[in-house]
Amino acid sequence: MLDRIRATIVRYGMFTPGQRVGVAVSGGADSVCLLDVLRELAPEWALRLSVLHVNHRLRGEASRADEEFVRKLAQSYGLEFRLRSLDVGQLAGETADNLEQAARRVRGEFFLEFIRQGALDRIALGHTRSDQAETVLFRFLRGAGTAGLAGIRPVTAEGFMRPLLEVDRQDVLEYLKERGLPWREDATNADPAFARNRIRHDLLPALSRDWNPDLPHVLAGMARIALDEEAYWAAEVGRLTSGHFLHRPPALLFRADWLGSLHPAAARRVIRRAIEETKGDLRRIDLRHVEQVLELSALVEGSRRIRIPGLEVFRSFDWVRLVPAGADRTASHDYELPAPVPGEIPLPDGTTVLSLRVLEPETVPLPARDSAASRYNVSDGDDLDWGRISGPLCVRNWRPGDRYWPAGHTRETKIKLLFQGARIPLWERRGWPVITCGDPIVWARKFGVAAEYAARPGCGPVLRVSTASAGSEL
């Protein structure tokens, strides 16, 4: 057993010499085994161990007895004992989490605090191959894709290590009995109210009995293969998305036709990456949500919005946009700002600057393309006849019903129709800048100056309007 666990530690590079490792010990068989094993193996890496325990306060006296058991266990090994005691039931009632989710989140936050503070380098967790098999089956039944079927990771970027992941629960029990080591039994592990318990005690044994007695090993093997697939695809998706993801915090956008050009296997993984970058994680995201985004992206025309856990996803013309749920409703898009001449007006989108300056007709240059300007998408500018401007100018966002007569057009047109003709996505329109002189619109972004105010050959000074936007334009 020790040799197998040592091989797992080496295979995944779990520890380096001299690291400080916090061992998560609940008092159950797996975690007690983990602590004893690491105490045996610690000298090989000169590891400095300490014991971490979370009292969830879910089982009254039993929870307090677990805490005392782990405290004494740590003392018997001469190790530091670190505790967090928290009423997880109350916490779950205050959040959208169920008890399992709330308890998992509390443990994760407690463990990660030590790494973030520099007190520990690694956290060792007691998950076994039996846990892996149950996790893979559970996720398969929920409709997970390959990423979900990779199951429990042996090593995570946060610093969690799982040295027991290639031994079975039965191996753990035999190890403890051989060494005469006691452990605590958690009654909730037999409660059928929890889906994982039904899988552990009913479904997996039945499938093993009736279909394949080696099923736990088959499921764990599937997880290893899926994990290798994920490692390959992580690099490949990074290559595929380079230059195609447009970040407009808090939103992320990409072109629908680009996604449609990818093989479906690659497209699904690109969507997962987009969800993770926008949402911050993939919690509650499964294959059906990825498929919904894929179907949305495949629309030939029209606009549509869907909701998936934690996100809203929009399709409008050529673009797909992901944004955290509720982010658009909390943002105000209405603005009205004075437009001094000369002057530069930063727009509320945080990325666009509107520039106004008066130029003599014989010295009308293109905007300077200096090193600073090269970082932006700078328009060549639109020229208005300065002599026709009879009052102060104002820049504001487009509003429903706005209309004007753009130079080069044959009649006055609603800006909404101009948006449609130019295939401007719906979300881009809300803060779209126009310049007014009193009531009339004299300029609109992309659509140019109003015919009445357009500079013509022989006119005097011109007012040049140009925009500079950090990042890419749609």
N, C-alpha and C positions, 0 to 999 in steps of 0.2 A: 504493500500500500504506500509506504513512504517513497519507494522508488518510483512508483507511478506518478505520485504528486510532484516529486522532484522533477521528473521529466516534463510534466505540464508547465511547471514554473520556468524551466529552461526554454521549452519550446516557444513560449509566448513572451519571454523576456520580462517576467513580472517584477523582478526585483534587481537592484544593483547594490553592490556592497555598501554597507553603512547606512542604508535607508531606515527612516523611522516609519514603522507600519502600525496602524491602528487596526486591531482585529475586532470586527463587529460580532458580539456574542449576545445572543438572546437568551441562552440557557438551554436551547434545544439541542438535539443530538448532533446535527450538522455543525453548528457553530462551536460546540464543545470539542468536537473532533478537530475542527480547523485550528482552534487555539493550541491543542496538544501537538498537532502535526507541525505547526509553525514553530512552536517552542523547540521541537526536536531538530528542525531544519535551519533555524535561525543562525546558528554559528557558521554555516556554510556561506552565508552572505553577510555575516556580522550585523544582522538586523536587530534593531531596537524596537521591541514590541510594547504595546499598551493595549488595554481592553476598553472597548466602547460599548455602552449599553443604553438602550432607549426603553424607558418605562412608559407604555402607551396609556396606562391607567384604564384599560378596558375590562379587566377581570378582577377588580377589587383586590382582595387579599392575595390571590394567586399572582397578580402582577407584582405586588410588593415582595412576595416570596421569590419570584424570578430575579428581581433586582438584587435581593440579598444573596441569593445563590451565586450569581455572577460576580458580585463584589468579593465574596469569600474565595471563589475560584481564582480570581485575579491575584488576591493576596497569597494564595497557596503557591502560585507561580512567581511571586515576587514582582508582579507587574502593576503599573499604574492603572487605576480604574477611573474612567471618565463617564459621567452619567448625564442623560437628559431625561427629565420627567415632564410629561405633557399630557393633558386630557385630549386625546385624539378624537374621542366621540364628540366633544364640544366643538373642536376644530372642524370636523366634517359637517356639523350642523351649520357652521358659519360660512362654508364654502360649497361649491358644486361637487366636491369630491365625495365618493363613498368611503366607507371605513378603510378598506384596503388601500385606496389611492391616497387618502390622508395620511395613513400610517407610513406608507412608502415615501411620501414627500417629506414628512418629518424626519425620518431616518436619513434620507439623502441630504437634506439641508444640514443636519447635525454633523454628518460625516464630512461633508465638503467644507464646513467652516474650518476644520483643522488644517485642511490642505491650503485653503485660501490664506489663512493666517500664518502659514509656514511652520505650524507645529508638527505636522505629519507630512510624509511624502507619498504614502500609499494607504489605501483602505482595503483590507482583505475581507471578502464576503464568503459565506459558507454554502453557496449554491452547488448542487451536485448534478451528475448526469441525469438523475431521475427528475430533478427540477427542470432541466433542459427539455426532456421529453414531454413533460406536462405543458411547458410553455409553448413548444412548437405545435402540439396538438390543439391547444387552446386558441392560438393565433390562426391556425389553419381553419378551425371551425368558424372563426370570426371573419374569414375572407382575406387574410393577410397575403401580401405578395412576398417576393423573395426576401426583401429586407426584414419583414416580420418573421419569416421562417428561419432566419439566421439566429433567432432566439436570444439567449442570454450571452452577451459577449464575454470572453475570457478576460479581456483587458479593455478598459474604456479610456477615452481621452481625459476624463476628469480625474482618473487615478484609482478607479476601482479594479481590484484583482480578484479572481475566483480560482484559487488553486485546486479546489475539489471538483472542478467541472467535468473531469473525466473519470470519476469514480461514482459508483451507484450508492443509493441510500442504504442498501443492504450491506455494502462494504463498510460503510460508516458504523452501522450498528455492531457488526462483528468486531471492528477495531476497538470500539468503546468497551465491549464485553470482555475482550481479551485483556484489556488493560485495567479493567475494573473501574472505569470512569463513569460517574453518575451524570445524569442529565435531567432536564425538566420536560414534562409533556404539556403542551398547550392544548387545552380542550377545544379551542376554536378551530384547530386543524382537522377536527372530525365533523365540524358543523356543515351540513349539506346546504346551508343557505349561501355558502360561498361557492362560486362556480368552479374555482380551482380544486376545491375539496371533492366535488362530484367527479371531476376528471380523474383525480388521484385515486379515489377509493372505489369508483364505480366504472367509469367509461374505459379508462386505460387498462385496468385488469380484465375487463370483459373482452376488449379487442385483442389483448395479448392471448387470452385463453381460447378465443374462437377463431382468430385469424392468423396471428403471428406471435409466437412466444418471445421472439426477439425484438418486438416492436419498440420498446424503449431505446434500444441501441440503434435501431433503424432511424427513429426520429432524431436522436442526437447526431447520428451521422449526416442526416439531411441538414441539420443546423450547421455542421462544419462546412459542408459543400456550399450552402447558401452564404455563409460568412466569407468564404473565398470569392464567391461571385460578387459580393458587395464590395470587397476590397478592390477588385478589378474595376468595377463600375464607378466607384468613387472618383478614381483618376480620370476615367473616360468621360464622365459627365462634366467634370471640370473643364476638360478640353472642348466638349461640345458646346457648353454654355458661354465660353469666353467670347465676349463681344456681342452676345445676343441677349443677355439679361440687361435691361435698362432699369436702374435703381432710381426711384423717385420717392425717397422715404416719406411716409412709411410703406409706400407701394413698390411693387416690382412688376415690370411689364416685359412682354416679349411678343414677337410677331407670330400670328397664327399660321401663316404660310410656312415660316421656318420650322415650327413644330411639326406641321404636316409633312414636311420633307424628310423627317427622321423615321427610321424603323420604329414600329410601335414599342418594341422593347426599350429602345433608347428614349422615346418620347415619354413613356411612363416614368422613367427614372429622372428625366429632366423636370417633369411636373413635381415629383417628390422633392427634388432639390429646390425648386421655386417655392413650394409650400414651406419647407424648412427654413429657407432664408427669410421669408416674410413673417412667418409665425414664430420662429425661434426654436421650434421643435416639431416632432411629428406625432405628438400625443393625440389619440383618438382618430388619427388618420389611417384609413385602411384602403384596400384596393378599390372599393366601389367609389370612394371619393376621388381617387386618381382618375378612374374611368369617367366620372362626371366632368372633370376638367378637360379630359381628352375629347369627349363628345362636344363640349362647349366650343373648343378650339376648332373643331371640324365643321362648324356651321358655315354654310356657303355665304349667307348674307344676314343682315339684321343685327340687332343688339339683344343681349340677354344677360341676366345675372343669376348666379346660383350661390348658395351658402353651403360651406362645409365647416367642420368644427374649427372655430376660431378665425375663420376667414370669409370674406366675400370675394367672389371671382366674377369679373365682368368680361364680356366680349362685345366690342364695338368696332365695326369695319375690320381693319387689318390687325387689330391688337387685342391681346388678352392682358388683363390687369388683376393682380392679387393685392388685397389690402386687408389689414386686421379688421375684424368685425367691429363696426361702430366708428371707425376712424373718420370716415367721411362725414358722419352726422355731427361729430364734435368740431369739425373744421368750418370756419366761416369763409365763404368765397366772395362775399360782397365787399367792395372797397371803392373809394372815390378819393383821389389824391390830386393836389395842385400839381401842375406841370410847368415849372418855371423854364424860361428860355434865356440863356442856355442852361442846361441842367441835366442831371442823371437821376432817374427815379427808380429805386429798387422796388420791384413788385412783390406783393405778399406771398407769392409762391416760393420765395426764398432762393430762386435760381436765375431769375430774369431781371435785367436792368434795361430800362428804356432811356435812350439818349436823345436829347433835343439840342440842336445847334443851328445857328444862322450862318449861311455861307453866301459869298458873292458868286454870281453865276459863272464868272470866268475862272474861278478857283474851286470848283466843286470836285474834290478828290473822293476816292473811295475811302472808307474808314481805315485808319492805320492798322496794319497787321503786325504789331510789335509782339514781343515774346509773351507779354501778358494777354494780349487779345487772342493769341493762338490757342489758348486754353479754352476758348469759348467758341460757340457757333455764332458768329457775328453777321447780321444781315447787311447787305450793301446799302440799305437805307431807302426810304421813300421821300421824295421831295415835294413840299407844298409851297405854293406861292405865298411868301411871307407877307406881301402887301395886301393879301385878302384876309389875313387874320385880324379881326377887329376887336378882340377881347381876350381875357385870360383863358388859358387852356386847362383842361382837366383830363386826367386819365382815370378810367374806371373799368370795372368788369362788364362784359356783355350781359345784357338782360333780355329775357323773352320779349319779343315784339320789336327789338331794335332793327332798324333798316336804314340803308343809305344807298347812294349811287356811286359805286366804285368807278374810278377812271378806267376807260376801256370797255365798260359795259354799256348796254343800250338802254337800261332803265334802272330805276330804283329797285333794290332787292332786299328781302329779309336776310339778315346775317345767318339765321338758321338754315336757309337754303344754301348759302355759301358754304356753311359747315358741311352740309350733306354732299355738295359737289366736290369738296376738297377731301372728303372722307376723314373728317376730324372726329376722333372718338368722343363719346359723350362726356367723359370725365375731364377732357382737356378744355371743354367749352366754358366750364363754370367760372374760371378766373380769367377768361380771354380778354386781353386789353383792347380798349378803344379809346381814342382821344376825341374829346368834344370841345367845341367853342360855343358856349351857351348850350342850346339844345342840340344843334346839328352835330352829327358825327363827321369828323374831318379825316379820320384815319382809323383803320382796324388792322390788327396784326394779320399778316399773310395776304390780306385782300387789298391792302394799299390805301392810297389817299382817295378822298371823295373827288369826283370829277370837277365840281365847282371850285375846289381849292388846289387842284393839281398844278404844279409848275409847268410852264409852257415856254417854248423858245422866245426869247426877248423879254421875259419877265425880269423883275429885279431880283433882290436877294431871295434865297430859298431857305425854308426851314426843313432841315434833314432830320427824319425820324429813323432811328435804327435800334435794334434790340440785340442784346448779348445774353446768351443763356449758358450757364455752366452745365455741362453734360450734353447728352445727345438730344436732338429734336426728334419728335415723332414725324 
